[in-house]
Amino acid sequence: MIDLHTHSTFSDGSDTPITLAKKARDLGLSAIALTDHDTTLSHDAMAKACAEFGIELVDGVEVSLLDSAIPKIRHGQSGPRNVHVLAYFVPLDPGHPVQEKLRILRNDRDQRNQRLVSVLQERGFEDVTLTYLAEMTGNVDSIGRPHFARAMMELHPEIVGRGGDDTWNRIFTDWLGADGKAYVSKTNMKIEDFVQAAHGSGTVFSIAHPLINYLDDLSHASIETTMPGVMGSLRERGFHGIEAHYGSTNAATRALMVKLTRDAGMIPTGGSDYHGSYKPDVQLGFGRSGDLRVTDEILDELKAVR
């Protein structure tokens, strides 16, 4: 069993690489992809930890990109859709074009975090500052939306309510999500630009949590109507995978997504989207419902298309 979607303290996860690798070993995982947001800076620590615990490491990253081919209607206007993309077997050479794109994305995120602080302060969250967030994470480069959500709960419960899953989910729905009152887009980079930068490197692309990216209605009827066209578009633009085995969907939805992915001639990748204590209901390897199982053969398929 494997997990191809995890996060560490180098982005918005709560576990260090060594803690993550040890948990993977204890759970019986044979391989893991550490897919921190916009960075592979966690690789060296994770590679050392995985070697210590006998876990195969897939060099990965999760990036936020714009999809103009499948636009989103927001507030009556059509525009590019912000989607999350998983890249596996990423080149680690600092001089590679992929790494240059990652540096641009990290810079975009830093600017977005500064804008988000300003927007939140204008809306009453005066105590949420970059200094507070940096002290919370221990690294200003790793600040993400989960850290903002935690700061909002800790510093301004009079606005968002006390802690708990309901408060946490409401913060993302009402404030930080794509339709939230404080939403700030993180990137201007298109999918095609990032994929082109990886051309010839052996990098394999999969779309992360595709239903979150492309659907508002998560009914099976909507999935069957919409996702084949989405998958075909992504395949034409250099994608080999769809994260059909996503850790926060139920077994029936995963089975449908696997079928549609196979019908599209693509690989149904999968992972828990583990963030540690920032998503306490999501288990490494087993997902939210506890019945996620991503087999070793999926990794074999990804290796075969490199």
N, C-alpha and C positions, 0 to 999 in steps of 0.2 A: 504494500500500500504506500502511496506517495501523497504529497501535498505540494501543489505548484502555485500557491498564492498565500504568502505570509509576510508579516512586517515586523521589524525590530525597532529598537530605540534609535536607529539611524534615520527613521522617518516617524511614523505615527503609531508604532507599536510600543508596548510597555516592557517587553522582554529583550534583554541583551542577546546578541548572537549565540553566546555560549549557553545561556538558559534555553533558548529556542532549540538548539541542536540537542541538548540533553533531553528535553521534553520529547523531541522527535524519536530519539533512541528508546526512551522509556515506553512510548506508545507503539513501538514496533514499526515505525516508518522506515522504508528502505532508502527513500530519496526525498529531498525537499528543495524547493526554489524559494530563495529569499528575494522578494520583489518589493523592496523599499521604493518609496515614491521618488522618482527623478534622480536616483543616485545608486551607484554601485560601490560607494565608499565603505559599505559594510562588508564587502566581499572578503577581505583578508581575514578579518576576525571570524567570519562565518566559516571560511574554508578551513581554518585552523581547528575550530570547534567541531566541525563535521568530521574531519580526519580523526580527531580524538575519540569521537563516539561512533565511528563506523557508518556514517550516513553519507550517501552520495549527494553532492551539492550541484544544483543547476544554477548557473550564473544568470540571474534575472533582474528585471526592473519593471515597475509599473509607472506609466507616464500618462499625464492628462493632455489630450490633443483635441483638435477641432475636426469635426466631420461635416464638411459642407455638402457632400454628396447626398446625405440623408438629413436635411435640415429639420429644426425643431420650431414649432409655433409657440411663441411665448408672448403673452399680452397682445395677441392679435398680429404679431409680426413674425416673419420667418427669418431665421438666422442659423449659423452653424451650431451644431450640437457639441457640447463638451462630453467627451467619452474617455474612458480609461482603457488603456491598452497594455497588455502584458507582453514583454519581450523576453525570450529565452535564448541562452547561449550568446549573451551580449559580449561584444569585444571590450576588454578591460584596459587596453592601451590608452593612456590619457590623450594621446594625439589622434586617436581615431575619430572620424566625423560623428559617430554616435555619442562619444563622450563630450564632444563640443555641443551637441544638441542638448545633452543632459545638463551641461553648465548653463546654457541659455534658459532651460526650464527652471532650474533652481533660482536663477536670478529673477525670472518672472514670478516665481512663488514668493520670493522675498518682497518684491514690490507689492504683490497682492496682499501679503500679510500686513504690510504697512497701511495699505488702503483699508483693509478690513478693520484694523484697530481704529482708524479715524471714523469709519462709518458706525462702529459700535459705540464709540465715545459720544458721537453726535446723537445717538439714540438712547443714551442714559447709562451706558456701561463705562462710566468714567474711570474706574479702577483697572480696567483691562488695558495693559500696556505691553509693549514688546519686552520690556525689562522683566516683567512678571512672568511672561511666557517663556523667556529664555532661562530664567531661574528654575521654572517648573521642569523643563525638558533637559536642562544641562547643556543644550546646544542650540543656538539660534537657527542653525541650518535645518534642524529637524522639526520645526514648528509646523503643525498641521491643524486641520479643523477640529479633530478630537481634543487637542490642547486648548483651542479657543472655547469649546463647549465646556470643558472642565473648569476653565477660568471663569466663565460666565456663571456656572453653578456655584462656585466657591465664593465669588466676589459680589454677585448680584442675585441672590436667591429671591429678593423682593420683586424681581422682574420675571425670572424664568421658573421660579419654584425651587423647592428643595431637591436634593439628589434622588436618583432612582431611574429605572429604565424609562418610565413615562416622560420624565423631565428631559432626559437625554434625547429621546426620539423627537420630542416636541421642539427642542432647540434646533435640530437639523431641519425639521419641517418648517418651522416658523421663521427661523433666522438665517441659518447657514447653508441650507440646501438651495438648489437651483431656482426655486420659486420663493425663497425666504427674503425677509425684509433687509437683511444685511449681506445678501449674496454678492460676491465679487468674483468675476471670472478670473481664472488663474493663468491662462495661456492664450497666445495667439498663433501657436504652431499647429500646422495642419498635419493630419495623419500621413499624407503623401510625402511631406518633407522629412518626417522621421524615418519612414520606411525606406526612402531613397538613401538616406544617410547610412543605413545598414546594408545596402546592396552589396552582395558578394562576401559578406562577413560570416554567413552561416546562422545569422540570427533568425529565429522563428517567432512569428507574431500570432497572438491570440487576443480576441476581444474579451476584456474582463466583464464580469456580471452583465451580460448583454441585455437582459430584460430591464435592468435599471437604466442602462444607457439609452435604450431605444423605444421603450414602451411606457405608457401611462396606465393602460389597462393590461393587467397581468393574467387575464383569463386565458384558458387554453385556446379558445376560439381566436382571440386577438394574436396570440403567439403563432398559431398556425397560419394566420392570414399575413402577418407582417414579417416574421423572422426569415422565411426563405429568401425574400428580396434583399433583406439586410445582409444575410450570409453571402449571397451571390455577389453583392457589391463589394464586400470586404475581401472575398476570394480574388476578385479581379484586381484588387489593389495590393495584393501581395500577402494576404493573411492565409495561414494554414489551419488555424485553430479557432474554436469558439468555446468559451468557458461554460460548457453545458452542465458539467458536474459542479455547480456553484454551491458553496456551503450554506447559503442562506435561503435556498429554495427547497421545497419538499420533494419527496421521491418521485411523485407522479409528474411534476413539472420537469425534473431532471431527466426522466425517461423520455418525455416528449422532446426536450431539447437535444438529447443524444440522437434520437431518430432523425430530427430535422438536420442536425449537423452532418450525420452520415449521409443523408440524402443529398446534401450539398457538396459531398466529396471532401469534407473537412474533418479535422481531428477534434473530438470532444474532450478538450482539456478540463482540468478541474482542480479546485483547491478550496480551502476553508475560508480564506480571507481573514486569517487569524491576526488579531491586534492585541492579544493578551487582555489585560484588565480594562482596556478601552472598549472592548466588545466582550464582556464577561460571559455572554451566553453562546459565544462561538468557540468551539473546541478545536484545537489543532488537530488536523487530520480528519475529524469527524463532523465538523460544521455545526450549524445551529441546532439541527434536529437530532444530531447524534448518529445518523445512519449514512453519512457520506462515506463512500469508499471509492477512491480513485486508484485504479490498478496500475501495476508497474508497466503493463503493455502500452499505456498511453505515452509514457516517457520514451519507450522504444520507438513508437510511431513518430514522435517529434524529432528524435535523433535521425530517423531515416530520411526526413525531408530537408535536412540541413543543406 
